[in-house]
Amino acid sequence: MNDVTPAAKRYSFSIMASMFFYIAGLFGSIYAIKLLDLPLYARYGLALAPALPIGFTILAVLKFMRDSDEFVRAQTIDRFIKASGTVLFACTLWGFMENFADAPHVELWWVYPAFWMSYGFFSCLPWRRL
Amino acid sequence: MKNSLKDLRQSNGLTQADLAEKIGVSRQAVIAIESEKHDPSLDLAYKISAVFDLPVEAVFENPHRLLSPQN
């Protein structure tokens, strides 16, 4: 019995493709910065190389929500909101800790993996409607 | 929402996957509805009822009707 829906297959493909371009963009931009003497504006632009695929993964999730049945959509939205809220709270808290208590600085690109770790945590919990 | 979906499905010889395919949802959705973790939308409730050729309230218990003055 195959429980994988067409929406899930499209989502998996989109994520794999985005992650491929993310890794390529990340390593490519790091090597470019190390090997080439790039002006500042070019280095700002290079930041798009790993970031744009990350943006596409968010679009892939939103498309998955839209293409799924009502239950999977409700469940995904619920987890997405809880994960977003958790990361928003954690980032705000840590930001004030950095300002008030000189807490160690955390790079902003950690927000994306933190979101998915939080999403994974809420996915392991028995699902309850918000 | 209380429902008799599991009993109806089994008495009609359908698996969860069969029912899911008939109403156009995932097997997860059927499991969630049977275990009363998810209340189906009106459209989905009508689709489910149509599979068994029953009115919606024969499949899904109307919690509001029990509270009406007539009862």
N, CA and C atoms of all chains as a GROMACS GRO file, in nm:
protein
  603
    1MET      N    1   0.085  -0.120   0.000
    1MET     CA    2   0.000   0.000   0.000
    1MET      C    3   0.088   0.125   0.000
    2ASN      N    4   0.067   0.215  -0.094
    2ASN     CA    5   0.149   0.335  -0.104
    2ASN      C    6   0.068   0.453  -0.054
    3ASP      N    7   0.110   0.508   0.061
    3ASP     CA    8   0.038   0.619   0.118
    3ASP      C    9   0.091   0.753   0.072
    4VAL      N   10   0.193   0.754  -0.013
    4VAL     CA   11   0.253   0.880  -0.054
    4VAL      C   12   0.163   0.946  -0.157
    5THR      N   13   0.116   1.067  -0.124
    5THR     CA   14   0.025   1.138  -0.215
    5THR      C   15   0.105   1.210  -0.323
    6PRO      N   16   0.040   1.245  -0.434
    6PRO     CA   17   0.109   1.324  -0.537
    6PRO      C   18   0.164   1.455  -0.481
    7ALA      N   19   0.090   1.516  -0.389
    7ALA     CA   20   0.137   1.642  -0.328
    7ALA      C   21   0.267   1.617  -0.252
    8ALA      N   22   0.274   1.506  -0.181
    8ALA     CA   23   0.394   1.473  -0.104
    8ALA      C   24   0.512   1.445  -0.196
    9LYS      N   25   0.484   1.379  -0.306
    9LYS     CA   26   0.592   1.350  -0.404
    9LYS      C   27   0.647   1.481  -0.462
   10ARG      N   28   0.557   1.570  -0.500
   10ARG     CA   29   0.602   1.699  -0.556
   10ARG      C   30   0.680   1.776  -0.450
   11TYR      N   31   0.633   1.772  -0.326
   11TYR     CA   32   0.702   1.841  -0.217
   11TYR      C   33   0.842   1.784  -0.199
   12SER      N   34   0.854   1.653  -0.195
   12SER     CA   35   0.985   1.588  -0.178
   12SER      C   36   1.080   1.628  -0.290
   13PHE      N   37   1.032   1.628  -0.412
   13PHE     CA   38   1.116   1.665  -0.526
   13PHE      C   39   1.160   1.812  -0.513
   14SER      N   40   1.066   1.899  -0.479
   14SER     CA   41   1.098   2.042  -0.466
   14SER      C   42   1.202   2.065  -0.357
   15ILE      N   43   1.187   1.995  -0.246
   15ILE     CA   44   1.282   2.011  -0.136
   15ILE      C   45   1.420   1.960  -0.176
   16MET      N   46   1.424   1.843  -0.240
   16MET     CA   47   1.555   1.787  -0.280
   16MET      C   48   1.624   1.881  -0.379
   17ALA      N   49   1.547   1.933  -0.474
   17ALA     CA   50   1.606   2.024  -0.572
   17ALA      C   51   1.656   2.152  -0.503
   18SER      N   52   1.576   2.205  -0.413
   18SER     CA   53   1.616   2.327  -0.341
   18SER      C   54   1.741   2.302  -0.258
   19MET      N   55   1.747   2.189  -0.192
   19MET     CA   56   1.864   2.159  -0.109
   19MET      C   57   1.989   2.140  -0.194
   20PHE      N   58   1.972   2.083  -0.312
   20PHE     CA   59   2.087   2.070  -0.404
   20PHE      C   60   2.141   2.209  -0.439
   21PHE      N   61   2.049   2.299  -0.476
   21PHE     CA   62   2.093   2.434  -0.515
   21PHE      C   63   2.143   2.511  -0.394
   22TYR      N   64   2.089   2.482  -0.275
   22TYR     CA   65   2.137   2.547  -0.153
   22TYR      C   66   2.283   2.509  -0.128
   23ILE      N   67   2.311   2.378  -0.133
   23ILE     CA   68   2.448   2.332  -0.108
   23ILE      C   69   2.543   2.386  -0.214
   24ALA      N   70   2.498   2.380  -0.340
   24ALA     CA   71   2.582   2.432  -0.448
   24ALA      C   72   2.606   2.582  -0.430
   25GLY      N   73   2.498   2.654  -0.394
   25GLY     CA   74   2.510   2.798  -0.376
   25GLY      C   75   2.598   2.833  -0.257
   26LEU      N   76   2.585   2.756  -0.150
   26LEU     CA   77   2.662   2.782  -0.029
   26LEU      C   78   2.811   2.760  -0.052
   27PHE      N   79   2.846   2.642  -0.104
   27PHE     CA   80   2.988   2.614  -0.128
   27PHE      C   81   3.044   2.704  -0.238
   28GLY      N   82   2.964   2.726  -0.340
   28GLY     CA   83   3.010   2.813  -0.448
   28GLY      C   84   3.040   2.954  -0.400
   29SER      N   85   2.952   3.007  -0.316
   29SER     CA   86   2.972   3.144  -0.268
   29SER      C   87   3.090   3.151  -0.171
   30ILE      N   88   3.106   3.049  -0.088
   30ILE     CA   89   3.220   3.048   0.006
   30ILE      C   90   3.351   3.044  -0.071
   31TYR      N   91   3.359   2.956  -0.171
   31TYR     CA   92   3.481   2.948  -0.252
   31TYR      C   93   3.506   3.077  -0.329
   32ALA      N   94   3.398   3.136  -0.380
   32ALA     CA   95   3.413   3.260  -0.457
   32ALA      C   96   3.470   3.370  -0.368
   33ILE      N   97   3.421   3.380  -0.246
   33ILE     CA   98   3.468   3.484  -0.154
   33ILE      C   99   3.614   3.459  -0.117
   34LYS      N  100   3.652   3.331  -0.098
   34LYS     CA  101   3.789   3.299  -0.057
   34LYS      C  102   3.889   3.319  -0.171
   35LEU      N  103   3.846   3.281  -0.292
   35LEU     CA  104   3.942   3.279  -0.403
   35LEU      C  105   3.947   3.410  -0.481
   36LEU      N  106   3.836   3.482  -0.481
   36LEU     CA  107   3.830   3.605  -0.561
   36LEU      C  108   3.828   3.727  -0.471
   37ASP      N  109   3.880   3.833  -0.519
   37ASP     CA  110   3.876   3.958  -0.443
   37ASP      C  111   3.752   4.034  -0.486
   38LEU      N  112   3.641   3.998  -0.427
   38LEU     CA  113   3.513   4.053  -0.472
   38LEU      C  114   3.482   4.184  -0.400
   39PRO      N  115   3.424   4.280  -0.475
   39PRO     CA  116   3.381   4.404  -0.409
   39PRO      C  117   3.265   4.375  -0.314
   40LEU      N  118   3.239   4.468  -0.226
   40LEU     CA  119   3.138   4.449  -0.121
   40LEU      C  120   3.001   4.419  -0.180
   41TYR      N  121   2.962   4.494  -0.286
   41TYR     CA  122   2.827   4.476  -0.340
   41TYR      C  123   2.811   4.334  -0.397
   42ALA      N  124   2.920   4.278  -0.451
   42ALA     CA  125   2.914   4.142  -0.506
   42ALA      C  126   2.898   4.040  -0.394
   43ARG      N  127   2.964   4.070  -0.282
   43ARG     CA  128   2.951   3.976  -0.169
   43ARG      C  129   2.809   3.980  -0.110
   44TYR      N  130   2.749   4.100  -0.111
   44TYR     CA  131   2.608   4.109  -0.069
   44TYR      C  132   2.521   4.024  -0.164
   45GLY      N  133   2.549   4.036  -0.293
   45GLY     CA  134   2.472   3.961  -0.392
   45GLY      C  135   2.491   3.811  -0.379
   46LEU      N  136   2.615   3.771  -0.343
   46LEU     CA  137   2.642   3.628  -0.328
   46LEU      C  138   2.559   3.566  -0.217
   47ALA      N  139   2.518   3.646  -0.121
   47ALA     CA  140   2.436   3.596  -0.011
   47ALA      C  141   2.305   3.537  -0.064
   48LEU      N  142   2.264   3.583  -0.182
   48LEU     CA  143   2.139   3.530  -0.240
   48LEU      C  144   2.156   3.385  -0.285
   49ALA      N  145   2.280   3.347  -0.314
   49ALA     CA  146   2.303   3.214  -0.371
   49ALA      C  147   2.252   3.101  -0.280
   50PRO      N  148   2.286   3.100  -0.152
   50PRO     CA  149   2.227   2.997  -0.064
   50PRO      C  150   2.088   3.034  -0.013
   51ALA      N  151   2.058   3.165  -0.009
   51ALA     CA  152   1.932   3.208   0.052
   51ALA      C  153   1.810   3.184  -0.037
   52LEU      N  154   1.826   3.206  -0.167
   52LEU     CA  155   1.710   3.188  -0.256
   52LEU      C  156   1.654   3.046  -0.253
   53PRO      N  157   1.740   2.942  -0.258
   53PRO     CA  158   1.683   2.806  -0.248
   53PRO      C  159   1.608   2.782  -0.117
   54ILE      N  160   1.654   2.847  -0.010
   54ILE     CA  161   1.584   2.836   0.118
   54ILE      C  162   1.444   2.897   0.104
   55GLY      N  163   1.438   3.009   0.038
   55GLY     CA  164   1.307   3.071   0.012
   55GLY      C  165   1.217   2.978  -0.066
   56PHE      N  166   1.274   2.906  -0.162
   56PHE     CA  167   1.194   2.812  -0.241
   56PHE      C  168   1.143   2.694  -0.158
   57THR      N  169   1.218   2.657  -0.054
   57THR     CA  170   1.167   2.548   0.031
   57THR      C  171   1.041   2.593   0.106
   58ILE      N  172   1.039   2.719   0.145
   58ILE     CA  173   0.919   2.771   0.212
   58ILE      C  174   0.801   2.770   0.115
   59LEU      N  175   0.827   2.811  -0.009
   59LEU     CA  176   0.721   2.807  -0.111
   59LEU      C  177   0.674   2.664  -0.133
   60ALA      N  178   0.768   2.568  -0.128
   60ALA     CA  179   0.733   2.427  -0.146
   60ALA      C  180   0.640   2.380  -0.034
   61VAL      N  181   0.668   2.424   0.088
   61VAL     CA  182   0.582   2.386   0.201
   61VAL      C  183   0.443   2.446   0.183
   62LEU      N  184   0.438   2.572   0.143
   62LEU     CA  185   0.308   2.638   0.125
   62LEU      C  186   0.229   2.571   0.014
   63LYS      N  187   0.298   2.530  -0.092
   63LYS     CA  188   0.231   2.460  -0.202
   63LYS      C  189   0.181   2.322  -0.155
   64PHE      N  190   0.262   2.256  -0.073
   64PHE     CA  191   0.222   2.127  -0.018
   64PHE      C  192   0.093   2.142   0.065
   65MET      N  193   0.088   2.248   0.145
   65MET     CA  194  -0.031   2.274   0.226
   65MET      C  195  -0.152   2.292   0.136
   66ARG      N  196  -0.134   2.371   0.029
   66ARG     CA  197  -0.244   2.402  -0.061
   66ARG      C  198  -0.293   2.279  -0.136
   67ASP      N  199  -0.200   2.191  -0.175
   67ASP     CA  200  -0.234   2.075  -0.258
   67ASP      C  201  -0.279   1.953  -0.177
   68SER      N  202  -0.265   1.960  -0.045
   68SER     CA  203  -0.299   1.844   0.038
   68SER      C  204  -0.447   1.842   0.073
   69ASP      N  205  -0.492   1.728   0.126
   69ASP     CA  206  -0.632   1.722   0.170
   69ASP      C  207  -0.648   1.802   0.300
   70GLU      N  208  -0.772   1.821   0.341
   70GLU     CA  209  -0.800   1.913   0.452
   70GLU      C  210  -0.733   1.872   0.582
   71PHE      N  211  -0.720   1.742   0.606
   71PHE     CA  212  -0.658   1.698   0.731
   71PHE      C  213  -0.508   1.725   0.731
   72VAL      N  214  -0.440   1.683   0.624
   72VAL     CA  215  -0.295   1.704   0.616
   72VAL      C  216  -0.265   1.855   0.616
   73ARG      N  217  -0.351   1.933   0.549
   73ARG     CA  218  -0.333   2.078   0.546
   73ARG      C  219  -0.346   2.134   0.688
   74ALA      N  220  -0.448   2.093   0.761
   74ALA     CA  221  -0.469   2.143   0.896
   74ALA      C  222  -0.353   2.105   0.987
   75GLN      N  223  -0.307   1.983   0.973
   75GLN     CA  224  -0.197   1.934   1.056
   75GLN      C  225  -0.068   2.010   1.024
   76THR      N  226  -0.039   2.030   0.896
   76THR     CA  227   0.083   2.099   0.855
   76THR      C  228   0.080   2.244   0.899
   77ILE      N  229  -0.035   2.309   0.879
   77ILE     CA  230  -0.050   2.449   0.919
   77ILE      C  231  -0.030   2.463   1.070
   78ASP      N  232  -0.091   2.372   1.146
   78ASP     CA  233  -0.081   2.374   1.291
   78ASP      C  234   0.066   2.366   1.335
   79ARG      N  235   0.138   2.271   1.278
   79ARG     CA  236   0.280   2.253   1.314
   79ARG      C  237   0.363   2.373   1.269
   80PHE      N  238   0.332   2.427   1.150
   80PHE     CA  239   0.405   2.541   1.095
   80PHE      C  240   0.389   2.662   1.186
   81ILE      N  241   0.266   2.685   1.231
   81ILE     CA  242   0.240   2.799   1.319
   81ILE      C  243   0.310   2.783   1.453
   82LYS      N  244   0.301   2.663   1.509
   82LYS     CA  245   0.366   2.640   1.638
   82LYS      C  246   0.517   2.655   1.627
   83ALA      N  247   0.575   2.601   1.518
   83ALA     CA  248   0.720   2.612   1.499
   83ALA      C  249   0.760   2.758   1.479
   84SER      N  250   0.681   2.830   1.400
   84SER     CA  251   0.711   2.972   1.375
   84SER      C  252   0.705   3.050   1.505
   85GLY      N  253   0.601   3.026   1.583
   85GLY     CA  254   0.587   3.097   1.711
   85GLY      C  255   0.701   3.067   1.805
   86THR      N  256   0.741   2.942   1.810
   86THR     CA  257   0.851   2.902   1.898
   86THR      C  258   0.980   2.971   1.858
   87VAL      N  259   1.009   2.973   1.729
   87VAL     CA  260   1.134   3.034   1.681
   87VAL      C  261   1.128   3.186   1.697
   88LEU      N  262   1.012   3.245   1.671
   88LEU     CA  263   0.998   3.390   1.691
   88LEU      C  264   1.027   3.426   1.836
   89PHE      N  265   0.968   3.348   1.927
   89PHE     CA  266   0.990   3.373   2.069
   89PHE      C  267   1.138   3.355   2.105
   90ALA      N  268   1.196   3.243   2.060
   90ALA     CA  269   1.336   3.214   2.095
   90ALA      C  270   1.431   3.320   2.041
   91CYS      N  271   1.408   3.365   1.917
   91CYS     CA  272   1.494   3.467   1.857
   91CYS      C  273   1.482   3.600   1.931
   92THR      N  274   1.359   3.634   1.966
   92THR     CA  275   1.337   3.759   2.039
   92THR      C  276   1.406   3.753   2.175
   93LEU      N  277   1.385   3.642   2.243
   93LEU     CA  278   1.447   3.624   2.375
   93LEU      C  279   1.600   3.632   2.365
   94TRP      N  280   1.657   3.560   2.268
   94TRP     CA  281   1.804   3.559   2.258
   94TRP      C  282   1.856   3.696   2.216
   95GLY      N  283   1.780   3.766   2.132
   95GLY     CA  284   1.820   3.900   2.091
   95GLY      C  285   1.832   3.993   2.211
   96PHE      N  286   1.734   3.988   2.299
   96PHE     CA  287   1.740   4.071   2.419
   96PHE      C  288   1.850   4.025   2.513
   97MET      N  289   1.874   3.894   2.516
   97MET     CA  290   1.984   3.844   2.600
   97MET      C  291   2.118   3.895   2.546
   98GLU      N  292   2.131   3.903   2.413
   98GLU     CA  293   2.256   3.956   2.354
   98GLU      C  294   2.273   4.102   2.391
   99ASN      N  295   2.161   4.176   2.388
   99ASN     CA  296   2.168   4.319   2.418
   99ASN      C  297   2.188   4.346   2.567
  100PHE      N  298   2.112   4.275   2.650
  100PHE     CA  299   2.112   4.304   2.793
  100PHE      C  300   2.226   4.237   2.868
  101ALA      N  301   2.261   4.113   2.824
  101ALA     CA  302   2.353   4.032   2.905
  101ALA      C  303   2.475   3.986   2.827
  102ASP      N  304   2.500   4.049   2.712
  102ASP     CA  305   2.615   4.010   2.632
  102ASP      C  306   2.619   3.859   2.602
  103ALA      N  307   2.503   3.802   2.578
  103ALA     CA  308   2.500   3.660   2.542
  103ALA      C  309   2.574   3.643   2.409
  104PRO      N  310   2.631   3.524   2.385
  104PRO     CA  311   2.704   3.502   2.260
  104PRO      C  312   2.614   3.527   2.139
  105HIS      N  313   2.671   3.593   2.038
  105HIS     CA  314   2.593   3.626   1.920
  105HIS      C  315   2.564   3.501   1.838
  106VAL      N  316   2.440   3.489   1.791
  106VAL     CA  317   2.402   3.375   1.705
  106VAL      C  318   2.371   3.429   1.566
  107GLU      N  319   2.433   3.370   1.465
  107GLU     CA  320   2.411   3.414   1.326
  107GLU      C  321   2.266   3.390   1.286
  108LEU      N  322   2.211   3.483   1.210
  108LEU     CA  323   2.069   3.476   1.174
  108LEU      C  324   2.033   3.354   1.088
  109TRP      N  325   2.134   3.300   1.016
  109TRP     CA  326   2.100   3.187   0.929
  109TRP      C  327   2.064   3.062   1.009
  110TRP      N  328   2.084   3.067   1.143
  110TRP     CA  329   2.042   2.956   1.228
  110TRP      C  330   1.890   2.950   1.244
  111VAL      N  331   1.822   3.061   1.208
  111VAL     CA  332   1.676   3.064   1.225
  111VAL      C  333   1.609   2.954   1.144
  112TYR      N  334   1.655   2.935   1.020
  112TYR     CA  335   1.594   2.835   0.933
  112TYR      C  336   1.607   2.694   0.987
  113PRO      N  337   1.729   2.645   1.023
  113PRO     CA  338   1.735   2.512   1.084
  113PRO      C  339   1.662   2.505   1.218
  114ALA      N  340   1.663   2.615   1.294
  114ALA     CA  341   1.591   2.615   1.422
  114ALA      C  342   1.442   2.596   1.398
  115PHE      N  343   1.391   2.660   1.293
  115PHE     CA  344   1.249   2.644   1.260
  115PHE      C  345   1.218   2.497   1.232
  116TRP      N  346   1.299   2.432   1.150
  116TRP     CA  347   1.271   2.293   1.114
  116TRP      C  348   1.293   2.197   1.232
  117MET      N  349   1.386   2.233   1.321
  117MET     CA  350   1.401   2.150   1.442
  117MET      C  351   1.274   2.161   1.527
  118SER      N  352   1.223   2.282   1.536
  118SER     CA  353   1.101   2.305   1.612
  118SER      C  354   0.983   2.234   1.544
  119TYR      N  355   0.977   2.243   1.412
  119TYR     CA  356   0.870   2.175   1.337
  119TYR      C  357   0.876   2.025   1.361
  120GLY      N  358   0.999   1.972   1.359
  120GLY     CA  359   1.018   1.829   1.383
  120GLY      C  360   0.973   1.789   1.523
  121PHE      N  361   1.001   1.876   1.620
  121PHE     CA  362   0.959   1.850   1.757
  121PHE      C  363   0.806   1.842   1.764
  122PHE      N  364   0.739   1.941   1.707
  122PHE     CA  365   0.593   1.942   1.714
  122PHE      C  366   0.532   1.829   1.631
  123SER      N  367   0.604   1.781   1.529
  123SER     CA  368   0.554   1.669   1.448
  123SER      C  369   0.555   1.539   1.527
  124CYS      N  370   0.641   1.532   1.628
  124CYS     CA  371   0.650   1.410   1.708
  124CYS      C  372   0.542   1.405   1.816
  125LEU      N  373   0.481   1.520   1.842
  125LEU     CA  374   0.379   1.522   1.947
  125LEU      C  375   0.245   1.475   1.890
  126PRO      N  376   0.161   1.414   1.975
  126PRO     CA  377   0.026   1.380   1.926
  126PRO      C  378  -0.042   1.507   1.878
  127TRP      N  379  -0.107   1.500   1.763
  127TRP     CA  380  -0.164   1.621   1.703
  127TRP      C  381  -0.293   1.662   1.773
  128ARG      N  382  -0.298   1.791   1.807
  128ARG     CA  383  -0.421   1.848   1.861
  128ARG      C  384  -0.447   1.975   1.783
  129ARG      N  385  -0.571   2.003   1.757
  129ARG     CA  386  -0.604   2.128   1.689
  129ARG      C  387  -0.561   2.246   1.776
  130LEU      N  388  -0.521   2.355   1.710
  130LEU     CA  389  -0.485   2.477   1.782
  130LEU      C  390  -0.602   2.530   1.864
  131MET      N  391  -1.590   1.488   1.657
  131MET     CA  392  -1.728   1.460   1.625
  131MET      C  393  -1.745   1.309   1.618
  132LYS      N  394  -1.841   1.262   1.701
  132LYS     CA  395  -1.862   1.117   1.704
  132LYS      C  396  -1.915   1.070   1.569
  133ASN      N  397  -1.868   0.955   1.526
  133ASN     CA  398  -1.915   0.903   1.398
  133ASN      C  399  -1.907   0.751   1.398
  134SER      N  400  -1.979   0.694   1.302
  134SER     CA  401  -1.981   0.548   1.289
  134SER      C  402  -1.906   0.507   1.162
  135LEU      N  403  -1.809   0.588   1.125
  135LEU     CA  404  -1.740   0.566   0.998
  135LEU      C  405  -1.668   0.432   0.993
  136LYS      N  406  -1.598   0.399   1.103
  136LYS     CA  407  -1.520   0.274   1.102
  136LYS      C  408  -1.612   0.153   1.084
  137ASP      N  409  -1.723   0.153   1.159
  137ASP     CA  410  -1.817   0.040   1.148
  137ASP      C  411  -1.875   0.031   1.007
  138LEU      N  412  -1.914   0.146   0.952
  138LEU     CA  413  -1.971   0.147   0.818
  138LEU      C  414  -1.870   0.098   0.715
  139ARG      N  415  -1.748   0.145   0.730
  139ARG     CA  416  -1.643   0.108   0.635
  139ARG      C  417  -1.618  -0.043   0.638
  140GLN      N  418  -1.606  -0.095   0.761
  140GLN     CA  419  -1.576  -0.238   0.774
  140GLN      C  420  -1.694  -0.324   0.728
  141SER      N  421  -1.816  -0.279   0.758
  141SER     CA  422  -1.932  -0.359   0.717
  141SER      C  423  -1.951  -0.357   0.566
  142ASN      N  424  -1.892  -0.256   0.500
  142ASN     CA  425  -1.898  -0.251   0.354
  142ASN      C  426  -1.775  -0.311   0.287
  143GLY      N  427  -1.688  -0.372   0.369
  143GLY     CA  428  -1.571  -0.440   0.315
  143GLY      C  429  -1.467  -0.348   0.256
  144LEU      N  430  -1.459  -0.226   0.309
  144LEU     CA  431  -1.360  -0.130   0.257
  144LEU      C  432  -1.243  -0.116   0.354
  145THR      N  433  -1.124  -0.103   0.298
  145THR     CA  434  -1.010  -0.069   0.382
  145THR      C  435  -1.004   0.083   0.394
  146GLN      N  436  -0.919   0.130   0.482
  146GLN     CA  437  -0.903   0.276   0.496
  146GLN      C  438  -0.853   0.335   0.365
  147ALA      N  439  -0.763   0.264   0.300
  147ALA     CA  440  -0.710   0.312   0.173
  147ALA      C  441  -0.818   0.318   0.065
  148ASP      N  442  -0.906   0.216   0.065
  148ASP     CA  443  -1.016   0.216  -0.033
  148ASP      C  444  -1.105   0.338  -0.013
  149LEU      N  445  -1.143   0.361   0.113
  149LEU     CA  446  -1.231   0.473   0.143
  149LEU      C  447  -1.162   0.605   0.109
  150ALA      N  448  -1.034   0.615   0.144
  150ALA     CA  449  -0.959   0.736   0.116
  150ALA      C  450  -0.959   0.767  -0.033
  151GLU      N  451  -0.941   0.663  -0.113
  151GLU     CA  452  -0.940   0.682  -0.259
  151GLU      C  453  -1.076   0.726  -0.309
  152LYS      N  454  -1.182   0.669  -0.251
  152LYS     CA  455  -1.318   0.704  -0.297
  152LYS      C  456  -1.353   0.849  -0.267
  153ILE      N  457  -1.306   0.900  -0.154
  153ILE     CA  458  -1.344   1.036  -0.116
  153ILE      C  459  -1.234   1.138  -0.147
  154GLY      N  460  -1.122   1.090  -0.203
  154GLY     CA  461  -1.019   1.182  -0.250
  154GLY      C  462  -0.933   1.244  -0.140
  155VAL      N  463  -0.910   1.170  -0.035
  155VAL     CA  464  -0.821   1.220   0.072
  155VAL      C  465  -0.715   1.114   0.100
  156SER      N  466  -0.624   1.148   0.191
  156SER     CA  467  -0.518   1.055   0.228
  156SER      C  468  -0.572   0.954   0.329
  157ARG      N  469  -0.498   0.844   0.344
  157ARG     CA  470  -0.539   0.745   0.445
  157ARG      C  471  -0.529   0.805   0.585
  158GLN      N  472  -0.432   0.896   0.602
  158GLN     CA  473  -0.418   0.967   0.731
  158GLN      C  474  -0.548   1.039   0.766
  159ALA      N  475  -0.610   1.100   0.667
  159ALA     CA  476  -0.733   1.174   0.692
  159ALA      C  477  -0.844   1.080   0.738
  160VAL      N  478  -0.853   0.964   0.674
  160VAL     CA  479  -0.956   0.866   0.713
  160VAL      C  480  -0.931   0.818   0.856
  161ILE      N  481  -0.805   0.792   0.887
  161ILE     CA  482  -0.770   0.748   1.023
  161ILE      C  483  -0.808   0.855   1.124
  162ALA      N  484  -0.777   0.980   1.092
  162ALA     CA  485  -0.805   1.090   1.184
  162ALA      C  486  -0.956   1.110   1.204
  163ILE      N  487  -1.033   1.093   1.097
  163ILE     CA  488  -1.178   1.109   1.109
  163ILE      C  489  -1.236   0.994   1.192
  164GLU      N  490  -1.191   0.872   1.164
  164GLU     CA  491  -1.241   0.755   1.239
  164GLU      C  492  -1.207   0.765   1.387
  165SER      N  493  -1.089   0.818   1.417
  165SER     CA  494  -1.048   0.828   1.557
  165SER      C  495  -1.095   0.958   1.620
  166GLU      N  496  -1.179   1.031   1.546
  166GLU     CA  497  -1.241   1.155   1.595
  166GLU      C  498  -1.138   1.263   1.631
  167LYS      N  499  -1.022   1.257   1.567
  167LYS     CA  500  -0.921   1.361   1.587
  167LYS      C  501  -0.940   1.476   1.488
  168HIS      N  502  -1.021   1.453   1.386
  168HIS     CA  503  -1.044   1.556   1.285
  168HIS      C  504  -1.191   1.557   1.248
  169ASP      N  505  -1.252   1.677   1.251
  169ASP     CA  506  -1.390   1.691   1.206
  169ASP      C  507  -1.387   1.726   1.058
  170PRO      N  508  -1.448   1.645   0.973
  170PRO     CA  509  -1.443   1.675   0.830
  170PRO      C  510  -1.520   1.801   0.796
  171SER      N  511  -1.482   1.864   0.687
  171SER     CA  512  -1.558   1.977   0.636
  171SER      C  513  -1.694   1.925   0.588
  172LEU      N  514  -1.787   2.018   0.566
  172LEU     CA  515  -1.921   1.978   0.521
  172LEU      C  516  -1.914   1.902   0.390
  173ASP      N  517  -1.831   1.952   0.300
  173ASP     CA  518  -1.818   1.887   0.169
  173ASP      C  519  -1.766   1.744   0.184
  174LEU      N  520  -1.667   1.728   0.268
  174LEU     CA  521  -1.610   1.594   0.288
  174LEU      C  522  -1.710   1.502   0.358
  175ALA      N  523  -1.785   1.557   0.452
  175ALA     CA  524  -1.887   1.478   0.522
  175ALA      C  525  -1.992   1.429   0.422
  176TYR      N  526  -2.029   1.515   0.329
  176TYR     CA  527  -2.126   1.474   0.226
  176TYR      C  528  -2.067   1.367   0.136
  177LYS      N  529  -1.939   1.380   0.101
  177LYS     CA  530  -1.874   1.278   0.015
  177LYS      C  531  -1.874   1.144   0.085
  178ILE      N  532  -1.839   1.147   0.216
  178ILE     CA  533  -1.832   1.022   0.293
  178ILE      C  534  -1.971   0.957   0.299
  179SER      N  535  -2.069   1.038   0.328
  179SER     CA  536  -2.206   0.986   0.339
  179SER      C  537  -2.253   0.928   0.206
  180ALA      N  538  -2.214   0.992   0.098
  180ALA     CA  539  -2.255   0.946  -0.036
  180ALA      C  540  -2.196   0.809  -0.066
  181VAL      N  541  -2.076   0.782  -0.015
  181VAL     CA  542  -2.013   0.650  -0.038
  181VAL      C  543  -2.102   0.539   0.019
  182PHE      N  544  -2.161   0.567   0.134
  182PHE     CA  545  -2.245   0.464   0.200
  182PHE      C  546  -2.394   0.483   0.170
  183ASP      N  547  -2.424   0.582   0.087
  183ASP     CA  548  -2.563   0.613   0.049
  183ASP      C  549  -2.650   0.635   0.173
  184LEU      N  550  -2.597   0.718   0.263
  184LEU     CA  551  -2.668   0.748   0.387
  184LEU      C  552  -2.672   0.899   0.406
  185PRO      N  553  -2.769   0.950   0.483
  185PRO     CA  554  -2.764   1.094   0.516
  185PRO      C  555  -2.645   1.122   0.608
  186VAL      N  556  -2.603   1.247   0.609
  186VAL     CA  557  -2.484   1.284   0.686
  186VAL      C  558  -2.500   1.249   0.833
  187GLU      N  559  -2.619   1.273   0.889
  187GLU     CA  560  -2.638   1.249   1.033
  187GLU      C  561  -2.646   1.100   1.067
  188ALA      N  562  -2.656   1.016   0.967
  188ALA     CA  563  -2.649   0.872   0.992
  188ALA      C  564  -2.504   0.828   1.010
  189VAL      N  565  -2.413   0.910   0.962
  189VAL     CA  566  -2.269   0.878   0.972
  189VAL      C  567  -2.205   0.958   1.086
  190PHE      N  568  -2.240   1.087   1.092
  190PHE     CA  569  -2.181   1.177   1.192
  190PHE      C  570  -2.290   1.222   1.288
  191GLU      N  571  -2.266   1.200   1.417
  191GLU     CA  572  -2.364   1.239   1.518
  191GLU      C  573  -2.370   1.391   1.527
  192ASN      N  574  -2.492   1.444   1.526
  192ASN     CA  575  -2.510   1.589   1.535
  192ASN      C  576  -2.512   1.628   1.682
  193PRO      N  577  -2.406   1.688   1.735
  193PRO     CA  578  -2.402   1.719   1.878
  193PRO      C  579  -2.502   1.827   1.918
  194HIS      N  580  -2.540   1.911   1.820
  194HIS     CA  581  -2.630   2.022   1.851
  194HIS      C  582  -2.774   1.974   1.862
  195ARG      N  583  -2.809   1.870   1.790
  195ARG     CA  584  -2.947   1.821   1.791
  195ARG      C  585  -2.982   1.766   1.929
  196LEU      N  586  -2.884   1.709   1.999
  196LEU     CA  587  -2.910   1.652   2.131
  196LEU      C  588  -2.945   1.759   2.232
  197LEU      N  589  -2.902   1.886   2.202
  197LEU     CA  590  -2.924   1.995   2.295
  197LEU      C  591  -3.053   2.071   2.266
  198SER      N  592  -3.123   2.036   2.154
  198SER     CA  593  -3.240   2.116   2.115
  198SER      C  594  -3.355   2.092   2.212
  199PRO      N  595  -3.444   2.191   2.231
  199PRO     CA  596  -3.554   2.180   2.328
  199PRO      C  597  -3.647   2.061   2.302
  200GLN      N  598  -3.664   2.030   2.169
  200GLN     CA  599  -3.755   1.921   2.134
  200GLN      C  600  -3.710   1.788   2.194
  201ASN      N  601  -3.578   1.777   2.215
  201ASN     CA  602  -3.527   1.652   2.271
  201ASN      C  603  -3.514   1.661   2.423
   0.00000   0.00000   0.00000
